């Protein structure tokens, strides 16, 4: 057999292999059918959009900025909000039992007719983040004026999270006016310190319910959004329902060395700053491993049949294109955060004079833990990366393990998915991972079904408004929030 014959056979074999591979990819792509529930859209519920906008605007005018250290900071503003809610929702306050928990947090109870049916819990929070110093003049309106302009309610809390809070109360007020009687008990929990960890609010409410023997059918709290134009290759709006949230761990690194005059610096690499710099670089370089697994994989496999072009092909064939997809996702900050426990170097302190070599350096590193990782496993990673017993490691308070993953095959998830499809026709629904923290994580002891979803519409240009400048929500979208909660509660409690 000649060399040319052997070469031809190799080329033919390679071509055949490519054709078979292409055929397998095509067949596998075609076989990935839609996972969306097929439900008809419901007629839009009539909502007093103008009055609703005014009620949210009034809630925004209460400057409910919370503090981790001072539970009485702005307490008068929280009470101002409570009074506004009492005046705005008289049926709620006349019918539901209201409890003030630990001074400022609110718990409402609407008893159901069937004491054997597990209750549901709707959550939002009263507090807001402060306005970043120096950015006040960048706002189109005063951030606490509660102004309605150009079809939007503007101000701090419009999106996070007073929009959800007001929409939930509005929906309950409407159901009461309709004479609706829930079969299962409904709880509303509005913490006053979510933005600083929820220890005084959500934690205490969860303890109170647990002490009463309450086991919840499901919990829905703020979370992922209805995004439009955010995901490349997906032309339809996408509602992502958070079925888990990442854990939180902050570690302080401290190292000591011999101080001295800068004219006689220590040997290379032996100063406190040099050792700390090297340790931080290793932590930054040696990121914890990522991968298309768990919640992220389920999300992309759900979205794949709805994608256009190569996106659909790649996500439908992760067995082949997984490394390429992962590389692309790791290039973006938000998508990289879905794939791994992230490492962020956040605080560094060393030295106080330009001609003195300091004898001590300190730094803080923040980790957001992917479900499957633990605080213990991350600490072991830190010890390996630092690589020296000269470092003192301190775990800061307020840390949390990743939440359990709530199932997507449960009746409660299916109800939320169906409700989104009914109220927001044509919207794709998929599970997702909440990369930030919510108050709902404190309720894992009394429910296995915790979902993090805000029916807020967001385009790419809206995302910087979250905790940022010119926070706002469209009045039309605010009415959609009410329709969502009205439908969810009425269907969950019949």
Legacy VTK file of the C-alpha trace (Angstrom):
# vtk DataFile Version 3.0
C-alpha trace
ASCII
DATASET POLYDATA
POINTS 494 float
0.000 0.000 0.000
1.480 3.327 -1.027
1.853 6.303 1.199
-0.692 8.201 -0.942
-3.306 5.459 -0.398
-2.769 5.548 3.337
-3.123 9.354 3.326
-6.350 9.176 1.292
-7.813 6.666 3.737
-6.869 8.869 6.664
-8.465 11.886 5.015
-11.626 9.929 4.185
-11.771 8.569 7.711
-11.383 12.058 9.116
-14.126 13.395 6.836
-16.406 10.561 7.858
-15.702 11.280 11.517
-16.513 14.972 11.000
-19.771 14.091 9.207
-20.771 11.712 11.981
-19.947 14.329 14.592
-21.942 16.983 12.725
-24.872 14.590 12.408
-24.754 13.773 16.114
-24.695 17.484 16.983
-27.623 18.208 14.645
-29.717 15.327 15.968
-28.972 16.185 19.584
-29.871 19.839 18.980
-33.157 18.864 17.326
-33.995 16.443 20.151
-33.691 19.138 22.846
-37.330 20.147 22.991
-38.692 23.106 24.919
-39.077 22.678 28.677
-41.563 25.543 28.932
-45.032 24.844 30.301
-47.732 25.521 27.726
-50.380 27.665 29.416
-52.678 30.322 27.956
-52.138 33.933 28.915
-54.711 35.286 31.344
-56.564 38.556 30.828
-54.714 41.392 32.596
-56.161 42.063 36.025
-57.437 45.667 36.294
-55.039 47.579 38.558
-55.205 51.185 39.757
-51.841 51.985 38.205
-51.803 55.679 39.107
-52.836 55.050 42.720
-50.364 52.176 43.010
-47.546 54.423 41.782
-48.470 57.031 44.382
-48.453 54.429 47.140
-44.976 53.259 46.141
-43.789 56.860 45.869
-44.976 57.457 49.424
-43.059 54.391 50.632
-39.887 55.665 48.948
-40.129 58.971 50.843
-39.411 57.098 54.088
-35.605 57.088 54.245
-35.269 53.559 55.599
-31.499 53.155 55.370
-30.449 50.371 57.741
-27.310 49.958 59.834
-25.514 46.808 60.939
-24.282 48.466 64.141
-27.128 50.781 65.176
-30.576 49.162 65.232
-32.167 52.536 66.015
-30.712 54.342 63.005
-33.623 55.877 61.075
-36.135 54.077 63.301
-38.460 57.086 62.897
-38.347 56.586 59.122
-39.276 52.914 59.422
-42.229 53.866 61.627
-43.191 56.502 59.082
-43.261 53.725 56.479
-45.388 51.539 58.767
-47.938 54.335 59.125
-47.969 54.896 55.374
-48.688 51.196 54.831
-51.509 51.276 57.402
-53.150 54.175 55.629
-52.589 52.748 52.152
-53.882 49.230 52.875
-56.746 49.474 55.373
-58.261 46.033 54.578
-54.914 44.308 55.124
-54.498 45.958 58.507
-58.105 45.333 59.519
-58.102 41.636 58.545
-54.592 40.219 58.836
-52.806 39.813 62.144
-49.839 42.176 62.254
-46.805 41.670 64.501
-43.826 43.972 64.895
-40.801 41.728 65.365
-37.715 42.995 67.175
-38.747 46.621 66.936
-39.048 47.331 63.206
-39.638 44.177 61.135
-43.192 43.213 60.150
-44.992 39.871 60.027
-48.545 39.592 58.688
-50.691 36.459 58.998
-53.806 35.719 56.927
-55.236 32.494 58.403
-56.347 29.841 55.935
-59.497 27.741 56.187
-57.562 24.447 56.226
-55.198 24.169 59.222
-53.655 21.012 57.706
-52.488 22.831 54.566
-48.926 24.118 54.793
-48.714 27.939 54.702
-46.856 30.013 52.125
-44.586 32.984 52.780
-44.186 36.088 50.624
-41.152 38.201 51.489
-39.791 41.670 50.794
-37.720 44.116 52.835
-38.262 47.629 54.043
-34.692 48.871 54.193
-32.627 50.358 51.402
-28.954 50.997 50.746
-27.611 54.523 51.196
-26.790 56.851 48.338
-23.074 56.650 47.504
-21.339 59.785 48.725
-20.675 62.225 45.925
-23.268 60.751 43.547
-26.311 62.644 44.830
-26.059 65.151 41.983
-26.030 62.378 39.378
-29.663 61.482 40.078
-32.344 62.760 37.715
-34.580 63.275 40.768
-33.963 63.480 44.508
-33.470 59.789 45.442
-35.934 60.046 48.354
-38.481 62.365 46.743
-40.624 59.482 45.485
-41.221 61.272 42.202
-43.349 59.884 39.355
-42.048 61.022 35.986
-42.119 59.772 32.395
-43.989 56.593 33.322
-41.616 55.614 36.147
-41.541 55.783 39.911
-38.067 57.085 40.761
-36.075 56.732 43.960
-34.089 54.503 46.260
-36.089 51.342 46.907
-38.287 51.564 43.815
-36.691 48.360 42.588
-34.959 47.016 45.702
-37.244 46.224 47.376
-40.215 48.456 48.113
-41.687 47.727 44.694
-42.172 44.077 45.708
-43.359 45.032 49.197
-46.047 47.424 47.957
-47.093 45.054 45.152
-47.617 42.185 47.613
-49.767 44.328 49.907
-51.692 45.695 46.933
-52.443 42.155 45.737
-53.640 41.067 49.202
-55.768 44.226 49.525
-57.425 43.412 46.193
-58.063 39.786 47.168
-59.672 40.939 50.415
-61.884 43.344 48.478
-62.952 40.429 46.264
-63.970 38.405 49.318
-61.261 35.808 48.706
-60.650 33.321 51.517
-57.371 31.378 51.316
-57.393 27.664 52.020
-53.824 27.749 53.338
-52.430 30.420 55.630
-50.490 33.237 54.023
-47.587 34.978 55.741
-46.012 38.260 54.659
-42.572 39.006 56.133
-40.925 42.398 55.689
-37.516 42.608 57.348
-35.951 45.920 58.307
-32.265 45.020 57.940
-31.891 42.806 54.865
-29.224 45.055 53.372
-27.008 44.467 56.420
-27.596 40.736 56.872
-31.098 40.295 58.272
-29.981 39.241 61.756
-32.494 41.459 63.573
-35.348 40.950 61.110
-35.572 37.812 58.981
-33.613 35.696 61.456
-35.987 36.614 64.283
-39.093 36.114 62.141
-37.853 32.652 61.112
-37.206 31.786 64.772
-40.683 32.973 65.728
-42.376 30.845 63.059
-40.222 27.830 63.945
-41.176 28.199 67.629
-44.806 27.937 66.541
-44.147 24.723 64.638
-44.663 26.304 61.222
-43.517 24.380 58.153
-43.873 26.340 54.926
-45.037 24.942 51.597
-42.846 27.477 49.829
-41.171 30.858 50.203
-40.827 33.499 47.510
-38.474 36.415 48.045
-36.721 39.029 45.934
-34.182 37.647 43.515
-33.533 37.163 39.840
-35.435 39.187 37.254
-37.170 39.158 33.909
-34.321 40.154 31.630
-34.709 41.450 28.101
-31.730 41.604 25.744
-29.298 40.567 28.460
-28.543 37.024 27.291
-26.864 36.809 23.863
-28.756 34.544 21.490
-32.039 34.747 23.394
-34.529 37.061 21.749
-37.406 36.463 24.180
-37.617 37.804 27.741
-36.173 35.377 30.287
-37.497 35.010 33.828
-34.879 33.357 36.008
-36.119 31.837 39.252
-33.398 31.532 41.867
-33.438 28.011 43.273
-30.334 28.568 45.406
-28.067 31.346 46.541
-24.365 31.460 47.077
-22.748 31.410 50.480
-20.686 34.218 51.951
-17.270 34.136 53.598
-14.900 36.986 54.438
-11.408 36.139 55.666
-8.899 38.580 57.160
-5.227 37.820 56.530
-2.601 39.318 58.853
1.153 39.035 58.680
3.902 40.562 60.810
7.535 41.328 60.001
10.340 43.492 61.353
9.586 47.206 60.898
12.325 49.644 60.011
13.511 52.707 58.121
12.852 52.734 54.389
16.525 53.580 53.758
17.386 50.041 54.922
14.589 47.831 53.578
14.432 44.141 54.506
15.597 41.430 52.107
13.458 41.025 49.037
10.114 39.390 49.733
10.454 39.390 53.534
8.617 42.640 54.370
5.028 42.558 55.579
3.714 44.269 52.421
5.747 42.008 50.147
4.541 38.843 51.875
0.936 40.034 51.841
1.161 41.043 48.191
2.522 37.628 47.219
-0.215 35.847 49.189
-2.970 37.962 47.631
-1.577 37.378 44.151
-1.615 33.615 44.712
-5.232 33.776 45.899
-6.162 35.862 42.871
-4.279 33.609 40.453
-5.388 30.291 41.950
-9.143 30.705 41.675
-11.322 27.885 42.903
-12.273 25.568 40.040
-15.383 26.345 38.011
-17.550 24.278 35.760
-20.873 23.895 33.989
-22.566 21.903 36.693
-25.372 22.084 39.190
-27.749 25.032 38.928
-25.829 26.671 36.068
-26.020 23.539 33.927
-29.752 23.139 34.571
-30.306 26.773 33.644
-28.430 26.540 30.354
-30.028 23.219 29.446
-33.447 24.821 30.021
-32.568 27.865 27.934
-30.868 25.933 25.112
-34.012 25.035 23.098
-35.109 28.681 23.191
-31.821 30.082 21.858
-31.087 31.257 18.339
-28.208 30.256 16.076
-25.006 28.731 17.378
-26.013 29.418 20.971
-28.668 26.742 20.713
-26.241 24.286 19.124
-23.522 24.877 21.717
-25.778 24.718 24.773
-27.579 21.636 23.458
-24.245 19.839 23.075
-22.254 20.674 26.179
-20.625 17.232 25.929
-18.735 18.696 22.945
-18.797 22.470 23.332
-18.638 22.602 27.141
-15.030 23.891 27.331
-15.753 26.609 24.734
-18.961 27.681 26.484
-17.235 27.722 29.860
-14.396 29.881 28.529
-16.895 32.384 27.153
-18.852 32.468 30.408
-15.716 32.911 32.500
-14.917 36.059 30.509
-17.893 37.890 32.017
-18.067 38.847 35.708
-21.725 37.917 36.233
-21.592 34.672 34.248
-18.267 33.634 35.793
-19.917 34.018 39.208
-22.453 31.330 38.280
-19.705 28.780 37.625
-17.483 28.947 40.698
-16.861 30.181 44.189
-15.506 33.647 43.460
-12.531 35.338 45.112
-12.537 39.104 45.622
-9.693 41.082 47.213
-11.603 43.839 48.972
-9.582 45.578 51.736
-5.852 46.155 52.290
-4.157 48.037 55.160
-0.408 48.520 55.656
1.874 51.343 56.629
1.277 54.939 57.742
4.364 56.889 56.635
6.273 57.019 53.385
9.697 56.449 54.951
8.791 53.629 57.339
8.692 49.954 56.413
5.610 48.693 58.273
5.774 45.720 60.594
2.245 44.564 59.878
-0.066 44.156 56.881
-3.712 43.181 56.816
-6.116 42.317 53.999
-9.670 41.047 53.628
-10.739 38.574 50.947
-14.393 37.898 50.233
-15.640 34.595 48.804
-19.120 33.875 47.413
-19.551 30.136 47.773
-21.076 27.988 45.065
-23.482 25.285 46.281
-21.298 22.238 46.838
-18.458 24.216 48.393
-18.311 24.917 52.131
-16.669 27.448 54.384
-14.323 24.709 55.604
-13.243 23.752 52.075
-12.645 27.394 51.139
-10.578 27.971 54.275
-8.426 24.979 53.361
-7.949 26.537 49.909
-6.875 29.815 51.534
-4.337 28.048 53.739
-2.841 26.240 50.743
-2.672 29.404 48.641
-1.128 31.524 51.413
1.415 28.788 51.990
2.971 30.152 55.162
2.248 29.672 58.839
3.353 33.256 59.437
-0.125 34.377 58.395
-2.946 34.719 60.883
-6.359 33.965 59.374
-9.572 35.315 60.892
-13.083 34.535 59.686
-15.364 37.566 60.006
-18.863 37.315 61.418
-21.960 37.286 59.215
-20.830 34.423 57.012
-23.185 31.793 55.591
-22.956 28.445 53.854
-24.501 28.178 50.367
-28.224 27.541 50.522
-29.718 24.155 49.698
-30.935 23.833 46.110
-34.719 23.932 45.886
-36.220 21.432 43.441
-37.581 22.473 40.055
-39.901 19.467 39.804
-41.876 20.509 42.865
-45.485 21.761 42.641
-44.381 25.127 44.078
-41.744 25.749 41.399
-44.192 24.646 38.724
-46.768 27.071 40.137
-44.335 29.994 39.960
-43.302 28.994 36.442
-46.919 28.717 35.318
-47.819 32.055 36.903
-44.974 33.817 35.067
-46.105 32.308 31.761
-49.708 33.371 32.414
-48.953 36.958 33.477
-45.963 37.561 31.155
-46.910 35.737 27.914
-44.000 34.594 25.765
-41.492 34.822 28.617
-39.030 31.954 28.966
-38.702 30.582 32.499
-35.553 28.869 33.772
-33.946 28.114 37.130
-31.003 30.240 38.142
-28.453 30.887 40.874
-28.737 33.965 43.088
-25.186 35.242 43.427
-26.078 37.801 46.105
-27.692 37.173 49.493
-31.362 37.526 50.428
-33.370 37.274 53.630
-34.875 34.011 52.390
-31.717 32.088 53.310
-32.721 32.366 56.956
-35.838 30.225 56.349
-34.166 27.015 55.180
-34.972 25.430 58.529
-38.724 25.647 57.931
-39.008 25.145 54.171
-37.330 23.033 51.492
-38.838 25.146 48.714
-37.359 28.635 48.672
-37.441 30.648 45.454
-35.876 34.008 44.721
-37.623 35.916 41.951
-38.681 39.516 41.342
-41.048 40.006 38.388
-39.190 43.208 37.499
-38.357 43.800 33.831
-34.733 44.769 33.230
-32.751 45.577 30.115
-28.932 45.853 30.052
-29.056 49.610 30.657
-31.186 49.059 33.769
-28.797 46.750 35.616
-26.471 49.544 36.899
-29.489 51.106 38.630
-29.510 48.240 41.147
-27.914 49.753 44.295
-26.842 52.526 41.928
-27.941 55.876 40.544
-31.423 56.604 39.156
-33.143 53.539 40.573
-36.658 53.380 39.146
-39.482 51.072 38.081
-42.003 51.541 35.288
-45.550 52.080 36.544
-46.749 49.537 33.979
-44.286 46.969 35.344
-45.340 47.779 38.901
-48.891 46.847 37.927
-47.518 43.583 36.519
-45.960 42.820 39.898
-49.393 43.134 41.493
-50.916 40.846 38.845
-48.187 38.274 39.451
-48.656 38.157 43.248
-52.461 38.236 42.946
-52.417 35.251 40.596
-49.764 33.373 42.586
-51.582 33.712 45.900
-55.016 32.926 44.484
-53.769 29.761 42.781
-51.509 28.623 45.639
-54.190 28.865 48.296
-57.365 27.611 46.620
LINES 1 495
494 0 1 2 3 4 5 6 7 8 9 10 11 12 13 14 15 16 17 18 19 20 21 22 23 24 25 26 27 28 29 30 31 32 33 34 35 36 37 38 39 40 41 42 43 44 45 46 47 48 49 50 51 52 53 54 55 56 57 58 59 60 61 62 63 64 65 66 67 68 69 70 71 72 73 74 75 76 77 78 79 80 81 82 83 84 85 86 87 88 89 90 91 92 93 94 95 96 97 98 99 100 101 102 103 104 105 106 107 108 109 110 111 112 113 114 115 116 117 118 119 120 121 122 123 124 125 126 127 128 129 130 131 132 133 134 135 136 137 138 139 140 141 142 143 144 145 146 147 148 149 150 151 152 153 154 155 156 157 158 159 160 161 162 163 164 165 166 167 168 169 170 171 172 173 174 175 176 177 178 179 180 181 182 183 184 185 186 187 188 189 190 191 192 193 194 195 196 197 198 199 200 201 202 203 204 205 206 207 208 209 210 211 212 213 214 215 216 217 218 219 220 221 222 223 224 225 226 227 228 229 230 231 232 233 234 235 236 237 238 239 240 241 242 243 244 245 246 247 248 249 250 251 252 253 254 255 256 257 258 259 260 261 262 263 264 265 266 267 268 269 270 271 272 273 274 275 276 277 278 279 280 281 282 283 284 285 286 287 288 289 290 291 292 293 294 295 296 297 298 299 300 301 302 303 304 305 306 307 308 309 310 311 312 313 314 315 316 317 318 319 320 321 322 323 324 325 326 327 328 329 330 331 332 333 334 335 336 337 338 339 340 341 342 343 344 345 346 347 348 349 350 351 352 353 354 355 356 357 358 359 360 361 362 363 364 365 366 367 368 369 370 371 372 373 374 375 376 377 378 379 380 381 382 383 384 385 386 387 388 389 390 391 392 393 394 395 396 397 398 399 400 401 402 403 404 405 406 407 408 409 410 411 412 413 414 415 416 417 418 419 420 421 422 423 424 425 426 427 428 429 430 431 432 433 434 435 436 437 438 439 440 441 442 443 444 445 446 447 448 449 450 451 452 453 454 455 456 457 458 459 460 461 462 463 464 465 466 467 468 469 470 471 472 473 474 475 476 477 478 479 480 481 482 483 484 485 486 487 488 489 490 491 492 493
